[in-house]
Amino acid sequence: MINLGAKFLEGNKMSRHRKRLAAPGTWNIKRKNSMFITEPFPGNRSSLGLALSVLLKDIMDFANTNREIKVIINSSNIRIDGKVRKDPKFPVGIFDTVELAGLNQYFRVTLNSKGKISLVKINKEEIDVKPCKITGKTETKGKTQLNLFDGRNILVGKGEYKVGDTLLLSLPNQAINKHLRLDKKSMIFLIGGKHIGEMGAVEDIVKNKIIYKDKDGELIETSKQYAFVIGEDKPVITIT
């Protein structure tokens, strides 16, 4: 007789992991170290987010085993976007801030020149600054609800907020410090496409396409969906 309960538990356990070889190309991991890797909780960042345990083990090289990861996480010394996180499967994505409490070390999650998720050191002053791209908006009861790239939703009053713009938020209160518009001369960071991980200045916007100038002065065309505004004429946060 088949034990359905055992089968369910087995299937549920497996769903928490994925094979390393099948992990997204943006995950900066060794593919053949072991068969499985921790799957993050579901989120809207897909390949641009990974589990906290993977960040600590594969990218920061803080631990070799899941047991060591649990000890580190349970010490309450890891803060993501200003909040202590203790679940190994908590999703960490690009532009999140990572604080190592007690060590005075601060990082921002970014993409390197090869389009791989990596970390860049930042100053303490940047730890509470979070850029969030507007991915959708809805009018409701005289206010506008903005849907943001990392899954946040915030209500705002009147304003010329457009999908594709970026809000510079203060954490953890989510106050809007600056509104960065996707416009000509805006500084953008590419989060997808052939040129993922590159920065450039917008030269023109034509429907769903953007033409930007890269660091070598070359004009490149990319999809508007890949552009993440990070400044008006220069980055307002540390990227590299």
C-alpha positions in Angstrom: 0.0 0.0 0.0 1.4 3.4 -1.0 2.0 5.8 1.9 0.6 9.0 0.4 1.8 11.1 3.4 5.4 10.0 3.0 5.2 10.6 -0.8 3.9 14.1 -0.2 6.6 14.9 2.3 9.3 13.6 0.0 7.9 15.7 -2.9 7.6 18.8 -0.7 11.2 18.4 0.5 12.5 18.1 -3.0 10.7 21.2 -4.1 12.9 23.3 -1.8 15.9 22.5 -3.9 16.9 22.5 -7.6 19.7 20.9 -9.4 22.8 23.1 -9.5 23.3 22.4 -13.2 19.7 23.8 -13.9 20.2 27.0 -11.8 19.8 30.3 -13.6 22.9 31.6 -15.5 22.9 34.7 -13.3 23.7 32.6 -10.2 27.4 32.9 -9.5 27.9 29.4 -8.3 30.0 26.3 -8.9 27.9 23.9 -10.9 29.5 20.6 -9.9 30.1 21.0 -6.2 27.0 19.0 -5.3 23.8 17.9 -7.0 21.3 20.3 -5.4 21.1 23.9 -4.3 18.6 25.7 -2.1 15.6 27.2 -3.9 14.5 30.6 -2.6 11.0 31.4 -1.6 8.9 32.4 -4.7 9.3 36.0 -5.7 8.9 38.2 -8.7 12.7 38.6 -9.4 13.1 35.1 -10.8 16.8 34.7 -11.9 17.8 38.0 -10.2 17.2 36.6 -6.8 18.7 33.6 -4.8 18.3 32.1 -1.4 20.1 33.7 1.6 21.9 30.4 2.2 23.3 30.4 -1.3 24.5 34.0 -0.9 26.4 33.1 2.3 27.8 29.8 1.1 28.5 30.2 -2.6 29.1 33.9 -3.0 30.4 35.2 0.3 32.1 31.9 1.1 31.1 32.1 4.8 30.3 28.5 5.3 30.8 25.0 3.8 27.7 23.3 5.2 24.0 24.0 5.8 24.7 23.4 9.5 27.2 26.3 9.5 24.8 28.5 7.6 22.1 28.0 10.2 24.5 28.9 13.0 25.4 32.2 11.2 21.7 33.0 10.4 20.4 32.3 13.9 23.0 34.6 15.4 20.8 37.5 14.1 23.9 39.1 12.5 22.6 39.1 9.0 20.4 42.0 7.9 18.8 42.3 4.5 17.5 45.7 3.6 17.8 46.7 7.3 15.9 43.7 8.7 17.2 40.6 10.4 16.5 37.5 8.3 16.8 34.0 9.7 15.3 31.8 7.0 17.9 30.2 4.7 15.4 30.3 1.8 14.7 34.0 2.1 15.2 35.5 -1.4 17.9 38.1 -1.8 18.0 40.0 -5.1 19.9 42.7 -6.9 20.2 46.1 -5.2 19.3 44.6 -1.8 21.7 45.7 0.9 23.4 43.1 3.1 24.7 44.2 6.6 27.0 42.0 8.7 26.2 43.3 12.2 29.1 43.5 14.5 31.7 43.3 11.7 30.9 46.8 10.3 30.7 45.4 6.8 28.1 46.5 4.3 27.3 45.3 0.8 24.9 45.8 -2.1 23.8 42.9 -4.3 24.6 43.7 -8.0 25.5 42.1 -11.3 29.1 41.9 -12.4 30.4 42.5 -15.9 29.6 38.9 -16.8 25.9 39.2 -15.7 26.5 37.2 -12.5 25.0 38.0 -9.1 27.7 39.4 -6.9 28.4 41.8 -4.0 30.0 45.2 -3.9 31.2 46.9 -0.7 29.4 50.1 0.2 29.6 52.7 3.0 27.4 52.6 6.0 25.5 55.7 4.7 24.2 53.6 1.8 22.9 50.7 3.8 19.4 52.3 4.2 19.1 53.4 0.5 17.2 51.1 -1.9 16.5 51.8 -5.6 13.2 50.2 -6.8 12.0 50.2 -10.3 8.3 50.8 -10.9 6.9 47.8 -12.7 3.2 48.7 -12.6 0.7 51.1 -11.1 -3.0 51.2 -10.2 -5.3 54.1 -9.4 -7.2 53.5 -6.2 -9.4 55.8 -4.1 -7.7 59.0 -5.2 -4.2 57.6 -4.8 -1.8 55.6 -6.9 -0.5 52.2 -5.9 3.0 51.6 -7.3 4.2 48.0 -7.8 7.9 47.8 -7.4 10.6 45.5 -8.8 11.3 43.7 -5.5 7.7 43.0 -4.7 6.9 46.1 -2.6 3.7 48.0 -3.1 3.5 51.6 -1.9 0.7 54.3 -2.1 1.6 57.7 -3.3 -0.3 60.9 -4.0 -0.3 62.8 -7.2 2.9 62.6 -9.2 4.2 61.9 -12.6 5.2 58.3 -11.8 5.7 56.1 -14.8 6.4 52.4 -15.3 10.2 52.2 -15.9 11.1 55.0 -13.5 13.0 54.3 -10.3 12.3 55.4 -6.8 15.1 55.8 -4.3 13.7 54.7 -1.0 14.8 55.1 2.6 14.7 51.9 4.6 12.9 50.6 6.5 10.2 53.3 6.4 10.0 53.3 2.5 10.0 57.1 2.2 10.7 58.3 -1.3 13.9 60.3 -1.3 14.2 60.7 -5.0 12.3 60.0 -8.2 14.6 59.0 -11.1 12.8 59.2 -14.4 13.6 57.0 -17.4 14.4 59.7 -19.9 17.1 60.9 -22.2 20.5 61.3 -20.4 19.4 59.0 -17.6 22.0 56.6 -16.3 20.8 53.0 -16.6 22.0 49.6 -15.5 21.0 46.6 -17.6 19.4 43.7 -15.7 18.8 41.5 -18.7 19.6 40.9 -22.3 23.0 40.5 -24.1 24.5 43.4 -22.3 23.4 42.5 -18.8 25.5 44.1 -16.1 26.5 47.1 -18.2 25.9 50.8 -17.5 25.2 53.6 -19.9 23.5 56.9 -20.6 20.2 56.9 -22.5 20.4 58.6 -25.9 16.9 57.9 -27.1 13.8 56.0 -26.3 11.7 54.6 -29.2 8.6 52.7 -28.1 9.9 49.6 -26.3 13.5 50.1 -27.3 16.3 52.2 -25.7 19.4 53.4 -27.3 22.2 54.1 -24.8 25.9 55.0 -24.9 28.2 52.6 -23.2 31.5 53.4 -21.4 33.4 53.2 -24.7 31.1 55.7 -26.3 29.4 53.0 -28.5 25.6 53.3 -29.2 23.7 50.1 -28.3 20.1 49.2 -28.6 18.3 47.2 -25.9 14.8 46.4 -24.7 13.2 49.0 -22.4 12.3 46.2 -19.9 16.0 45.6 -19.2 16.8 49.2 -18.2 17.0 50.1 -14.5 17.5 53.8 -13.9 20.3 54.4 -11.3 20.9 58.1 -11.7 20.4 61.3 -13.7 23.9 61.8 -15.0 25.8 59.4 -12.8 24.9 56.5 -10.4 23.4 57.6 -7.1 24.4 54.3 -5.5 27.6 52.2 -5.6 27.3 49.6 -8.4 30.8 48.4 -9.0 
